[in-house]
Amino acid sequence: MNKGWIKKKPFRKSNGRKYRLKDIKLDESINYIFHTTNHLTAVVKGVNMDTFKANQWCANSYYVKEFESN
């Protein structure tokens, strides 16, 4: 069960390399969960909520919350 989260492919540079978490520009109205090497990092309203220094790691994939339609 995915609880409304949708898995996405990682952000990539023009040369095909993945971005590090600290270099990704995010929409502050969307919450994200990034999967790095053996670690998950939550970004809420553009703020990294992780106590672990994961900003130097590349995002292997990420999840966004599915929007509810009224």
N, C-alpha and C positions, 0 to 999 in steps of 0.2 A: 504494500500500500504506500503510495507516494505522498499522501497528505496534502496534495495540491502543489507540490514543488515539481518544476519541470527542469530536467537536466539539459544543459547546453554545452556545446563545444567550447574549448578555451579561446580567449582572445589571442590573436596572432599578429605579429608585425608583418610588414610587406615582404620581408625575407623568409617568412614562415616560422620564425622562432616565437615562442610563447612570451607573453609579458609577465613581469614580476608583479606581485600584488600591489606594491607601492606605486607602480607606473600606470595602473589602469584607471581611466577616468570613468566614474560611475554616475548613473542617474540617482540623485539623492532621494527620489520618491519611491524607489524600489529597494527591497531587502534582498540580499544575496547570501548564499552559502558557497564558499569556494573550497574545492578539494585540491589540496597540495599533496606532496608526498607524505602519505600516512597521517594526514592531519586535515581537519575541517576548520574553517574560519568563517565566522558570521560577520557580515557588514550590514549595519542597520542605519538607514538614513545617511549613508556616506561615511559612517564612522566604523572603523575596524574594532570589533568588540572583543578581540582575542587578547588574552594576557600573555600568550606566547609570541615571540618575535617572528612571525611568519611573513612579514612584508618582503623579505629578500627571496622568498620562494616563488616559483612559477605556478600559476594556476593550471592544473591539469584538466579540470572541468569546473563548471559552476551550476548552481541551481537558482531559479527565480520562482517566486510564488505566483501561482496561477491566479489571474484576476477573476473575481466573481462578478457575473453579470446580473443586474437587477431587472 
